[in-house]
Amino acid sequence: MGSLRYRFVQIFAIVCLIFDASESFAYVSNGHEYEGNCNTDGYVLKSKYPVTRTIGKGYKTEYVSGIEKLYLGRTCDAYHEIYGSGRWCWANGGFIAEFADARFPFARQELFCPSDDDLGLDCVCK
């Protein structure tokens, strides 16, 4: 009976790993790894590990550290908690999100959403 329970636990763990892997996708930009998900508004990229960002200049310089989220909207808009509003687009070699004071290039990577393939298809870099 004990080996049957152990086998069930193994199968359950494998199924959990498979389903967790299919719900989010990994992306890398500027040396930081992000997990990506999609919803009706677009894509949400969340840093896998805390990221430290430098904001301000001179004596007003601050360091903000934490898990960050990058929102890429269906209408090519982007949002980051520190950098505010920006734009994102697809390019031949990946996609990029740009803000007034920051750039997030995702070279040779494609955004993927299993539930809706039409998210942001009009967001082509010019």
WOLIN-V736224 format. One record per residue. N is the residue number from 1. RES is the residue in one letter. SS is DSSP state (2 for helix, 1 for strand, 0 for the rest). PHI is phi in degrees with one decimal (none if undefined). Layout:
BEGIN
N & RES & SS & PHI
N & RES & SS & PHI
END
This chain:
BEGIN
1 & M & 0 & none
2 & G & 2 & -62.2
3 & S & 2 & -70.2
4 & L & 2 & -66.3
5 & R & 2 & -64.4
6 & Y & 2 & -61.0
7 & R & 2 & -63.9
8 & F & 2 & -60.5
9 & V & 2 & -63.2
10 & Q & 2 & -61.2
11 & I & 2 & -62.9
12 & F & 2 & -61.0
13 & A & 2 & -63.0
14 & I & 2 & -64.3
15 & V & 2 & -61.9
16 & C & 2 & -61.8
17 & L & 2 & -63.1
18 & I & 2 & -63.2
19 & F & 2 & -69.8
20 & D & 2 & -64.0
21 & A & 2 & -66.8
22 & S & 2 & -82.5
23 & E & 2 & -84.8
24 & S & 0 & -132.2
25 & F & 1 & -129.6
26 & A & 1 & -92.8
27 & Y & 1 & -136.4
28 & V & 1 & -132.3
29 & S & 1 & -145.0
30 & N & 0 & 51.9
31 & G & 0 & 81.4
32 & H & 1 & -111.6
33 & E & 1 & -98.1
34 & Y & 1 & -125.3
35 & E & 1 & -103.0
36 & G & 1 & -113.0
37 & N & 1 & -137.1
38 & C & 1 & -129.6
39 & N & 1 & -145.0
40 & T & 0 & -65.8
41 & D & 0 & -89.1
42 & G & 1 & 145.4
43 & Y & 1 & -113.4
44 & V & 1 & -127.5
45 & L & 1 & -108.5
46 & K & 1 & -118.7
47 & S & 1 & -63.6
48 & K & 0 & -74.2
49 & Y & 0 & -127.9
50 & P & 0 & -59.7
51 & V & 1 & -119.5
52 & T & 1 & -105.1
53 & R & 1 & -113.0
54 & T & 1 & -99.0
55 & I & 1 & -127.0
56 & G & 0 & 86.7
57 & K & 0 & -137.6
58 & G & 2 & 59.1
59 & Y & 2 & -69.9
60 & K & 2 & -92.3
61 & T & 0 & -65.4
62 & E & 1 & -130.0
63 & Y & 1 & -117.0
64 & V & 1 & -113.1
65 & S & 1 & -124.3
66 & G & 1 & 160.4
67 & I & 0 & -72.1
68 & E & 0 & -111.0
69 & K & 1 & -121.7
70 & L & 1 & -120.6
71 & Y & 1 & -101.1
72 & L & 1 & -118.2
73 & G & 1 & -79.2
74 & R & 0 & -59.5
75 & T & 0 & -100.9
76 & C & 0 & 74.4
77 & D & 1 & -86.1
78 & A & 1 & -134.7
79 & Y & 1 & -144.9
80 & H & 1 & -136.2
81 & E & 0 & -58.2
82 & I & 0 & -89.1
83 & Y & 0 & -90.3
84 & G & 1 & 78.1
85 & S & 1 & -86.5
86 & G & 1 & -158.0
87 & R & 1 & -132.5
88 & W & 1 & -138.2
89 & C & 1 & -157.9
90 & W & 1 & -85.3
91 & A & 1 & -133.6
92 & N & 0 & -58.6
93 & G & 0 & -107.4
94 & G & 1 & 134.2
95 & F & 1 & -140.5
96 & I & 1 & -146.5
97 & A & 1 & -115.3
98 & E & 1 & -125.8
99 & F & 0 & -127.4
100 & A & 0 & -58.4
101 & D & 0 & -117.5
102 & A & 0 & -157.5
103 & R & 1 & -137.0
104 & F & 1 & -121.0
105 & P & 1 & -86.7
106 & F & 1 & -117.9
107 & A & 1 & -68.0
108 & R & 0 & 53.9
109 & Q & 0 & -131.4
110 & E & 0 & -122.1
111 & L & 0 & -72.7
112 & F & 0 & -134.3
113 & C & 0 & -137.8
114 & P & 0 & -66.7
115 & S & 0 & -90.1
116 & D & 0 & -154.5
117 & D & 0 & -78.1
118 & D & 0 & -96.1
119 & L & 0 & -71.0
120 & G & 0 & 69.4
121 & L & 0 & -65.7
122 & D & 0 & -82.7
123 & C & 0 & -87.2
124 & V & 1 & -101.6
125 & C & 0 & -66.8
126 & K & 0 & -115.0
END
